Amino acid sequence: MNRLVKGGLVLGGLVLGLGALRRTLNPTPRYAPWEKPPYGEFEKKVLILGGGFGGYTAATDLCRLTRSRDDVGVLVIARDNFFTFWPMVPGIVSSDIDSRNVAQPLRRALILAGASFRRARVTGVDPDRRVVQAAGGLEFPYDQLVISLGGQPNFFGIPGVEEHSLTMRGVEDAERVRNRVIERFEEVSLIRDDVPESKLTFVVIGGGATGVEVASEIHTLVHENLAPDYPNIDPYRVRIYLIEALPNILPELDPALRRAARIRLLNERIEVLTGAMAEEITGDCVKLKGGKEIDTENVIWTAGNRPNQTVHDLGLPYDQRTGIKVDLTLRVEDHSDIWAIGDCAAVQDVHREDGGIVPPTAQAAIQQGHLAARNVLKTIDGNGDLGEFEYKPLGQLVELGSDFAVNEVMGVRFTGALAAVFWRMAYLVRLNSPQSKVRVAADWIVGIFLRPAVTQIRSTSDE
Ligand SMILES: Cc1cc2nc3c(=O)[nH]c(=O)nc-3n(C[C@H](O)[C@H](O)[C@H](O)COP(=O)(O)OP(=O)(O)OC[C@H]3O[C@@H](n4cnc5c(N)ncnc54)[C@H](O)[C@@H]3O)c2cc1C
């Protein structure tokens, strides 16, 4: 009997403990004023366009800074109801990382922070009426507006790029690249005669961090994940090219790290061509300046980034190449209540003597998001002492396969397997969804023992 009571007490304690744990992991949302009646009737509406690195940071910071107030409401409007965790996008190509963990649930994260979210495609801003227009005739009023609509690929007007290459501007793009590789393997495994070289040649154009990572991910996909499933295809028949117009790949990195990356790529038999400018891309060939041609039906374009075209259409002061013109407080020129941050804003880098702008990176967008939140609040409160933006690069991490990375963190440079572990830890802690953190960590651990099962789930856009 005594034992029965003890057992009951232990079981009861366990159930209560698990209930408490569940409640802690699933906190009650702190609904924003926009969500409570009278809906949207409060003093200051802060509208944030874009739920990426810049917009998400600005929104969550503003919510934190106004936690004890109910006169400020934050509403985020974005085209997608997920947050793309860009550093992990190339990992989707090899199936090292599952897409759903890279596309983080944006609505839930914002609601938990105390902001509101509406999925809508922004089409215009009317500064005189202080409204943002969105597709479907929607209008959203604002008192303060923060624009962080990101970037898009820049094709530099090179003939054939847009028609014949795959881009890397999102989770779907990465899936498309993976599907293309699998598609070619399936096609080639059916061909009995000579296989055209163009089928198994993959050309990645752009030797920046994204291009280097994508070329490595294709190598991993081919050699580690697909080769055992396609015994009739010799993986060494697959050729992977990395093409860069500048004299070096990873130009923003220290020369020693660049060398380490290049040696790694050569060891993986990735053919690196530097000082090579793509002049034209056709359905089965990349033509380089100087006359060299590479037969390929598979081109991946990572060579250029420019501000989102939507921003161009907003009618704000804008430079086609660099983005919305802002001052150092991140305020849009001639607009006291509009701010722009991230890849779509031309923010001057005060440390550059040539007057150049801050590079389009996640860390810059996050730092700008923090400052924009503080400056918006100061403006609302009539405290004119606005902060000015000073970019503080923390370093760069580039992963080349699951067991090698080249990292520079606050001036410290390191490469190899430990650098790859650091890459994984650094980005794992930055994922904002607890579920994704657990799943990504579990996938990586399982991946040490079992190679990922790679399947091709086709959508109509892959046809
Ligand atoms: C493949 C890849 C890998 C990268 N890896 C790294 C890395 O490792 N480290 C690093 O520092 N940087 C990296 N970057 C760069 C980094 O991702 C960007 O600099 C950063 O995301 C910029 O933040 P943002 O807020 O300006 O834009 P984003 O994060 O791109 O967010 C843009 C937001 O705007 C929304 N949006 C766009 N158009 C509309 C519209 N018309 N209406 C409504 N909403 C719209 C989108 O849905 C999204 O929510 C990478 C970029 C790519 C493409």
The ligand as an ORCA input file, in Angstrom:
! r2SCAN-3c Opt
* xyz 0 1
  C      21.795     32.002    -50.147
  C      22.170     33.135    -49.225
  C      22.992     32.881    -48.120
  C      23.357     33.922    -47.268
  N      24.167     33.643    -46.206
  C      24.541     34.644    -45.369
  C      25.411     34.375    -44.263
  O      25.844     33.252    -44.066
  N      25.740     35.425    -43.446
  C      25.269     36.702    -43.655
  O      25.601     37.621    -42.880
  N      24.471     36.986    -44.709
  C      24.093     35.995    -45.562
  N      23.288     36.276    -46.642
  C      22.796     37.657    -46.833
  C      21.616     37.912    -45.886
  O      20.707     36.875    -46.000
  C      20.908     39.235    -46.181
  O      21.863     40.256    -46.169
  C      19.831     39.524    -45.124
  O      18.844     38.525    -45.177
  C      19.208     40.904    -45.342
  O      18.127     41.073    -44.457
  P      16.845     41.886    -44.937
  O      15.961     42.027    -43.753
  O      17.265     43.107    -45.647
  O      16.175     40.959    -46.049
  P      15.555     39.442    -45.961
  O      16.110     38.731    -44.780
  O      15.782     38.872    -47.286
  O      14.018     39.750    -45.730
  C      13.205     40.356    -46.714
  C      11.755     40.292    -46.269
  O      10.959     41.070    -47.154
  C       9.819     40.325    -47.553
  N       9.390     40.847    -48.859
  C      10.102     40.958    -49.995
  N       9.356     41.542    -50.953
  C       8.152     41.807    -50.406
  C       6.957     42.426    -50.858
  N       6.826     42.905    -52.095
  N       5.923     42.530    -50.003
  C       6.015     42.061    -48.735
  N       7.118     41.483    -48.251
  C       8.173     41.356    -49.068
  C      10.288     38.875    -47.556
  O       9.183     37.994    -47.464
  C      11.157     38.882    -46.288
  O      10.335     38.707    -45.157
  C      22.909     35.253    -47.516
  C      22.088     35.503    -48.628
  C      21.728     34.460    -49.467
  C      20.866     34.767    -50.664
*
